[in-house]
Amino acid sequence: MMKGFTGTILVYLSFLISQINKNFAQEFSYEGSMGPNHWGEWYHQCVGKHQSPINIVEHDVEIVELPKLRFVNFDLKIEEVELHNNGHTVVLLIRHGPLPIILGGPLTGKYQFAQLHFHWGQNDAEGSENRINNGSFPMELHVVFFKASYGSFKEATEHPDGLTVLSFLYSTSRQSNPTYDKFVQMLPMVEKPKSSTIITNFPTFDDLTLTDRDAYFTYGGSLTTPPCSEVVTWIEFKKTIPLSHNQIQYFRQLNDHNGKLLHNFRPVQPLYGRTIRLSISPEWNTLFSDVEKNNKATPRNDGMGIKIRNFSIYKIAVFAVFVIISRIVS
């Protein structure tokens, strides 16, 4: 009799804990007692050693030439999407139309679009989750994909290679980005938390993101919200998407359950020895290789106490020249 009673109690407690965790995942916050500093109390992976976002220090990255990324259906218009304010961000789901697919690069297999969402701050000096050289950006776009062979997003989160996130950083521009005009003008329709609206004839993903996607950082990390599952291959593009201050302001008019949604980005997490790679086009990699052949690869000091290894200074110089040339040409 006692064993049966004990078993019932354990089942009830297990159910109660699962419900508490479910509610926390829905009601987590970015500040206070349910903010990022407390997520680990409910989800142990939130204090793991492969967490996101991170600060990317460019002179510490490993420069590589990965297979070319392939963006399938990124050039096709989408018939119908749903825009949803979930109380933490604004989420876009495809209801009718071709699903974007990503493969190649650091990925093994085909990844299918799940959703996209945004992170922003109260002003143009902050808002992005990932940082570059300790610098923040006003907003960041996360385009989330799951590995198609796993059949569903939920199943994919149970595997180390289950998800990939394409991350695009935004920069402020004096001119509005016309591609985003229709999108941002729909945001007042989802001003309230848990509200949704439908957008028809949505722009292509090429228009919404970037067509220049040759240079990107990649690393192994996690979801940036509970349950913080460490199953994400991050692909962080180096080039930014320009938006005007007024266009970004539309996002800051959205509400969560406590008022204006002005801060929905997680602080950067420790690297714990993880390697960040910068993938570049074959042309740039050939130039880097030629520079190294013409110089000795022995570490040395440059006379000012700066230690140089693998000629990263030369690589950065060549990279900078090509960035300048590409901007002049464009």
N, C-alpha and C positions, 0 to 999 in steps of 0.2 A: 504493500500500500504506500509506504513512504517513498519507495523508488519511483512509483508512478507519479506521485505528487511532485517529487524533485524534478523528474523529467518534464512535467508540465510547466513548472516554474522556469526551467532553463529555456524551454522553447519560447515561452512568453517573453523572457528577458532578451533572447536573441532577436525576436520580432521587434521589441521595443527599441533596441539599439539600432536595428536596420532602419526603422522609421525615423529615428533621431538623425541618423546620418543622411537619409534622404531629404529630410527637411532642411538640414544644414546646407546641403549642396544647392538647394533652391534659394536659401536665404542668406548665404554668406555675404560678407561685405568687404569693402576695401579700407575700412577704418573701424576703430573701436574693438569691442570684445569679440566680434566675428570677423575681424580683419585678417590680413595675411600673417601677422605674428601669431595667430591662434589657429590657423588652418591645420597645422600639424597635430593639434590635440584631437582632431576628428579624423584626419586622413594621414596615415603615417608616411605615405609617399611625398607629401608636401614638404617634408624635411629630409628627403632623400638626397643623393649625391649626383643626380642627373636632372636637376631642376631648371626650369626656364621661368622668366627671361634671364639673359646674361648681358654683361658688358663685353663687347668685342673690342679688343685692343689690336689694332691693325698690325703693329710691328711684331706681334707674337703669333700671328696666324701662319699656317703652313700653306704655301702657294702650290696648287696642284692643277692639273688639267684633267677634269672628269669627262666622261661621255656627255655628249650634248643633251641638254634637257629637251624633251619633246612635249609640246603643248597641244593636245588634241581638242578640237571644238572650241578653242579660245577665240577663233575668228568668226563664230556663228552667233547671230542674234538669238536671244532667248525670248520665247513667246510670253511667258508669265512667271513672275517671281513673287514670293511672299516676303514682306518686310515685317519684322516682329521685334517689339521692345520687350525683352525678357526680364527687365528690371536691373540688368547688369550692363547691357550693351544693346546695340541694334544688330539683329541677325538677318541675313538674307538666305532664303531657301528657294531652290528651283522647283516650280510646280509643273510647268510644261515647257519642254524644249530640250535641246541636247545637253547632256551632262559633260562638263569639262573633265578631261583626263590628263594626268601628268605621269611621265615615265622618263627614264634615263637619269643622267647626273649621278648622284649618290644612291639612287633608288634601285632596288631589285624588284621588278614586277611593275604592274600597272596600278595606279592609284586613282580612285574615283571621287569626284566632288561630293562633299557632305554639306557644307555651309560656309559662309564667310561672315565675319564680324569685325568690329572696330574697337580700338582703345584710344582714349584721348584725355586731356587734362583741362584745367580751368583757364589756361592761357597758352600762348604759342611757344612758351619756353619749356613745356613739359607735356607728356601725354603718351609717348611711345613706351612700350615695355622693354624691348631690347634696346641697348644703347651701343653707340660706336665711339670709342675713345672717350668714354664717360659723357659723351654728348647725347642729350635727349632731343626728340623731335616732337612736333605738336600732335601727331596722330600716327597710328599704325594700323594697317589692314592685315588680318589673318585669314587666308583662304585655306580651309581645312579639307583634307582628303583622307580617305581610308583605303587600305589595300584591298583591291577588288576580289582577290582570291579568298578572302575571309568572309565574303558574302554580306556583311553588314558592319556598320560603324561600331555597334556594341561588341560584336565578336572581335573586331580588329583591336579594340582597346585592351584585349587580353594577351596581345602578342607584342614583343619588343619592337618589331618593325611595322606595327599596325597602322600608324598614322604618319602623314607628312603635312607640314604647314608651310605654305608660301607666305612669306612676310614681306610687306612693302611699307617703307617709311614715307611719310609725307613731309614736304617742305612748304613754307609759305611763299606765295607769289603775289606780285602786285596785280596780276591779271587773273580773272576767274578761269577755271578749267571747264570749258564748255561741255565736255563729256559728262561731268558730274552735275550739271545744272538740274536736269530732270530728277536725278536721284535725291539731291539734297532738298529740293523743293517738296519732295514727298515725305520728308522726315517729320514735319508737324502732324502728319496723319497718325504717327505712332508716338506722340509726345508722352502719353500716359503709359505706365508699366503694364505689361500683359496685353497691349493693344497691337493690332496687326492691320496691314493693308496690302492690296494687290497692285503690282506694277506690270503693265503689259508692254511688249516691244522693248524689252530691256536692252541696253547697250551690250556689245560683246565684251568678253573678259579681256581681250586685247586692249579695248578702249579703257576699261576700268582699271587695269593694272599698268603694265609697261610692254612695249614691243622690244625694247632693248633689255634683254635679260641674260646677257653673256656673263657678267661678273656677279658672283654671289658668294656669301659665306654659308657654310653648312656645319652643323654639329648635332650631336644626339642630346635630346632634352625631354621636356615634359609638356603637358597641358599647363597653362598658366592660371587655371582656376581649379578648385576642388573637383575631382579627386586628385588632381596633379599627376595623372598617370604618366610614367616614364616610358612612353612608347612612341615618341615623336622624333622624326628626322626633320630638323629645321632647315629651311632654305631661305636665307635672308638676303634680299637683293640689295646691291650696293647703290644703285641709282635711286633717287627719290621721285615721288609723284608730286607735282606742284598743285597746290590748292590755294585759293585766296583766303585771307583771314575771315571774310564774311561767309565763305562756304563752310569753313570749319565751325563757325559759330552756330550753324544749324544743329550740329551734334550736341553742342552745349546747352541747347534748349530742351533736350530730352529729360525726362524725369525718371527717378527710381522711386522706391516706396517712401523715401524721406525728403523728397524735393528734387532740385536740379541734379542731374547726373554729371558731375564735373571732374570726377577722379575715378577712373576704372582701370588703372594699370597697376600691376604687381611690381614691387621692388625687384631689382636684379638679384640673382642668386649666385652663390659661390660656384666656381668652375670645378673645383676638386680634381684638377689635373686633366680635365677633358681637352682634347685637341679641337681647335677651330680651323677649318680649311677654307681657303679662298680659291674658288674655281674661276679660271680666266679662259679667254678664248685661245685657241691654238696659236694664233699669230703673236699674242703677247707672250705666251710661254716660250715660243721659239726665240724671241728677242732676249728673254731672261736667260735662256740657256747659252746664247751666244756671248752675253756679258760675262757669265761665269767661266766660260772657256778661256776668255781673254784675261782672266784675273786669277790669282792664286786663291785657293779656298781655305787658306790657313787663317784662323782667328787672329786679329791684331788690334792694336789700339791706334786711333786716328790722330794722336797727339793732344787730344783734349780729354782723354780718359774715357772715351766712348768705345766700348768693345763691339766689334762688328763680326757677326757670324753669318755664313752662307750668303754674304753680300746682299743682305736685305736692303741696305741703303741704296745700292745700285738698282735693285729691283723696284724700289719705291720711286727712284728718280725716273726710270724708264716708264713706269706706270703713270707717273704724274705728267710726263711729256705727252703721252698718248691721250690722256684725259683732256689736256688743254687743246691738242690738235683736233680731237673729235668734237669738242665744243665749238671751235672756230669754224669747222667744216659745216656743222649743223646749224 
